[in-house]
Amino acid sequence: MLRAAVILLFVANVLVFAWNKGWVAGVSPNSPRLDQQINPERLSLLNQKAVTQLAARSCLELGPLIGDELLKRANAALAGAGIPASAIEATAVNSGGVWALATIKMPSKDFRERKEDTYRSAKIAFEPLQGFPDEQPTLVLSKHDSEAAAQAALDGMTKRNYKGLRVMRLQEPLQQTTLRLARLDGTQTGKLNALANPPWGEKRKDCAIEAPAEASAASAANGVGSGASR
């Protein structure tokens, strides 16, 4: 009898030790899962206005945003409004820059006047070059969205025996990015509306809301089931 009691006491001690270590089914007192449990006293119920805002859905397109710096500022503003990066669809387009068919830098006032008279006589439009102090005076005959187009214009003028012309790059190629926020809730939209001087300025418009993939799949499944029942 005494031997059985000793064995039972030993087994009980082993079970208590194993339970404290989390080696048996259930949750031990020291389990990290206890730290992650929901504390009911910390919960608060949403009022009807908050529920309505969360249920509302809208779609917005912001941009185009020109350059990397403006894009970084826009993403930071969206993060501050509680919009995760996973909810932002970015579409980038690279512009080809601006190229010009222009005269060489004209060495004197007399040279410039003769050039202008020549172009006027031939009814060739021109304008003074703007924004390049080291290239003054220079005349711009045409502007193009690619270097190839500007070079073609130069080749055409060369065949007509016009001298002293060149291709100039007036503006570097730029990246333009549009941000699409497909499923904003009312709270997120409110925070965006409250932003003062947002990076995208007035470049904002509504877009069509896309149905969630899960809803579409459920609809398709229901349609198949209905067809089968017929």
NORMOWO-V201962 format. One record per pair of residues at least 6 apart in sequence whose ideal C-beta (glycine too) atoms are under 8 Angstrom apart, sorted by sequence separation. I is the first residue (numbers start at 1). J is the second residue. D is the distance in whole Angstrom. If there is no record, write none. Layout:
I|J|D ; I|J|D
This chain:
18|24|5 ; 22|28|4 ; 27|33|6 ; 65|71|5 ; 79|85|7 ; 106|112|4 ; 119|125|8 ; 129|135|6 ; 132|138|7 ; 144|150|4 ; 192|198|7 ; 198|204|8 ; 19|26|7 ; 21|28|7 ; 27|34|7 ; 119|126|5 ; 129|136|7 ; 158|165|7 ; 181|188|8 ; 20|28|6 ; 22|30|7 ; 46|54|7 ; 129|137|8 ; 142|150|8 ; 157|165|6 ; 184|192|7 ; 15|24|7 ; 19|28|6 ; 20|29|7 ; 22|31|6 ; 65|74|6 ; 106|115|6 ; 128|137|7 ; 129|138|4 ; 144|153|7 ; 20|30|7 ; 75|85|7 ; 78|88|6 ; 116|126|7 ; 128|138|8 ; 129|139|7 ; 63|74|8 ; 128|139|6 ; 129|140|5 ; 142|153|6 ; 154|165|6 ; 62|74|6 ; 103|115|6 ; 127|139|7 ; 128|140|7 ; 141|153|8 ; 154|166|7 ; 75|88|7 ; 126|139|5 ; 127|140|5 ; 154|167|6 ; 126|140|6 ; 126|141|5 ; 125|141|7 ; 141|157|8 ; 151|167|6 ; 124|141|6 ; 125|142|8 ; 150|167|5 ; 150|168|8 ; 71|90|8 ; 119|139|7 ; 147|167|7 ; 179|200|8 ; 119|141|7 ; 147|169|7 ; 116|139|7 ; 115|139|6 ; 141|165|7 ; 112|137|5 ; 182|207|8 ; 183|209|6 ; 102|129|6 ; 112|139|8 ; 143|170|7 ; 180|207|6 ; 182|209|7 ; 183|210|7 ; 140|168|8 ; 182|210|5 ; 64|93|7 ; 100|129|8 ; 183|212|7 ; 105|135|5 ; 138|168|8 ; 105|136|7 ; 106|137|5 ; 105|137|7 ; 106|138|7 ; 105|138|6 ; 106|139|8 ; 135|168|8 ; 104|138|7 ; 103|138|6 ; 102|138|5 ; 103|139|5 ; 132|168|8 ; 102|139|6 ; 102|140|5 ; 103|141|7 ; 101|140|7 ; 102|141|7 ; 129|168|8 ; 131|170|8 ; 100|140|5 ; 101|141|5 ; 100|141|8 ; 101|142|5 ; 100|142|7 ; 101|143|8 ; 100|143|5 ; 101|144|7 ; 99|143|7 ; 100|144|7 ; 118|162|8 ; 98|143|6 ; 99|144|5 ; 98|144|7 ; 99|145|7 ; 98|145|7 ; 99|146|6 ; 97|145|8 ; 99|147|5 ; 96|145|5 ; 97|146|8 ; 101|150|5 ; 115|164|7 ; 95|145|8 ; 96|146|5 ; 99|149|7 ; 100|150|6 ; 96|147|8 ; 99|150|4 ; 101|153|4 ; 101|154|6 ; 101|157|7 ; 104|164|5 ; 103|164|6 ; 104|165|7 ; 103|165|6 ; 104|166|6 ; 102|165|7 ; 103|166|7 ; 101|165|6 ; 102|166|6 ; 101|166|8 ; 102|167|8 ; 101|167|6 ; 102|168|5 ; 100|167|7 ; 99|167|6 ; 100|168|5 ; 99|168|7 ; 100|169|8 ; 99|169|6 ; 100|170|5 ; 98|169|7 ; 99|170|7 ; 97|169|6 ; 98|170|4 ; 97|170|8 ; 98|171|4 ; 97|171|5 ; 97|172|5 ; 97|173|4 ; 96|173|6 ; 97|174|7 ; 95|173|6 ; 94|173|6 ; 95|174|5 ; 94|174|7 ; 95|175|8 ; 94|175|5 ; 95|176|6 ; 93|175|7 ; 94|176|8 ; 92|175|5 ; 93|176|5 ; 92|176|7 ; 93|177|8 ; 92|177|5 ; 93|178|8 ; 91|177|7 ; 92|178|8 ; 90|177|6 ; 91|178|5 ; 90|178|7 ; 90|179|6 ; 91|180|7 ; 89|179|7 ; 90|180|8 ; 88|179|6 ; 89|180|4 ; 88|180|7 ; 89|181|8 ; 88|181|6 ; 89|182|6 ; 87|181|6 ; 87|182|7 ; 87|183|7 ; 87|184|8 ; 83|181|6 ; 78|179|7 ; 83|184|7 ; 78|181|8 ; 71|175|8 ; 75|179|8 ; 74|179|6 ; 82|187|7 ; 83|188|6 ; 71|177|5 ; 82|188|6 ; 67|174|6 ; 68|175|7 ; 81|188|6 ; 66|174|5 ; 67|175|7 ; 66|175|8 ; 82|191|6 ; 83|192|8 ; 66|176|5 ; 81|191|4 ; 65|176|7 ; 80|191|8 ; 81|192|5 ; 64|176|4 ; 65|177|5 ; 63|176|7 ; 64|177|6 ; 65|178|7 ; 63|177|6 ; 64|178|5 ; 65|179|7 ; 78|192|8 ; 81|195|7 ; 63|178|4 ; 62|178|7 ; 63|179|6 ; 61|178|6 ; 62|179|4 ; 61|179|7 ; 62|180|8 ; 77|195|6 ; 61|180|5 ; 62|181|7 ; 60|180|8 ; 61|181|8 ; 59|180|7 ; 60|181|5 ; 77|198|6 ; 59|181|7 ; 77|199|6 ; 59|182|5 ; 59|183|7 ; 60|184|6 ; 74|198|8 ; 59|184|7 ; 74|199|4 ; 57|183|5 ; 58|184|5 ; 73|199|4 ; 74|200|6 ; 57|184|7 ; 57|185|6 ; 58|186|8 ; 56|185|6 ; 60|189|8 ; 70|199|6 ; 55|185|7 ; 56|186|4 ; 54|185|5 ; 55|186|7 ; 58|189|5 ; 53|185|7 ; 54|186|7 ; 60|192|7 ; 53|186|3 ; 54|187|6 ; 56|189|7 ; 52|186|7 ; 53|187|5 ; 65|199|7 ; 65|200|6 ; 50|187|8 ; 53|190|7 ; 63|200|6 ; 62|200|4 ; 65|203|7 ; 64|203|7 ; 63|203|5 ; 62|203|6 ; 62|204|5 ; 61|204|7 ; 60|204|6 ; 61|205|5 ; 60|205|7 ; 61|206|8 ; 60|206|6 ; 61|207|5 ; 59|206|6 ; 60|207|7 ; 58|206|7 ; 59|207|4 ; 59|208|6 ; 59|209|5 ; 58|209|7 ; 59|210|7 ; 57|209|6
